[in-house]
């Protein structure tokens, strides 16, 4: 499948939001129960490392980083989010977005990427592990979704390029 990775802009938001909502409906992508508007999403994510995968004008997936803390000591640590539309899954979109997100994050001085995944989301776990993320641990009953306590797996990837001094 031919696709390109390019910076995400506000103009992509409706397509990005639709893919995010697919993930929400799956019940295994996020604790969120509805997608925010652009302004809320924009405030919650770092202004760099926002990417979309597009084919023939259609957005097939997206990736972005969120800060893990407002504290200066954690400025180089970010949580990675990658969402791929159901119609584009299994076609290399997630892998390519992950590779580009890592490359871009290192260019912006991010030394640690984190991923937080439901244990049932085996595709996301495999994607992160393939990209060099290691499992840090399982957070048991960390929050509820739909009235049911859920666990998450915390994974991280330390850059071999940034923060090695």
Secondary structure, DSSP 8 states (H G I E B T S, - for coil): ---EEEE--GGGHHHHHHHHHHHHHHTSS-S-SS---HHHHHHHS-SS--EEEEETTEEEEEEEEEES-SSGGGTTEEEEEEEE-GGGTTTTHHHHHHHHHHHHHHHTT--EEEEEE-TT-HHHHHHHHHTT-EEEEEEEEEEEETTEEEEEEEEEEE-SSSS--
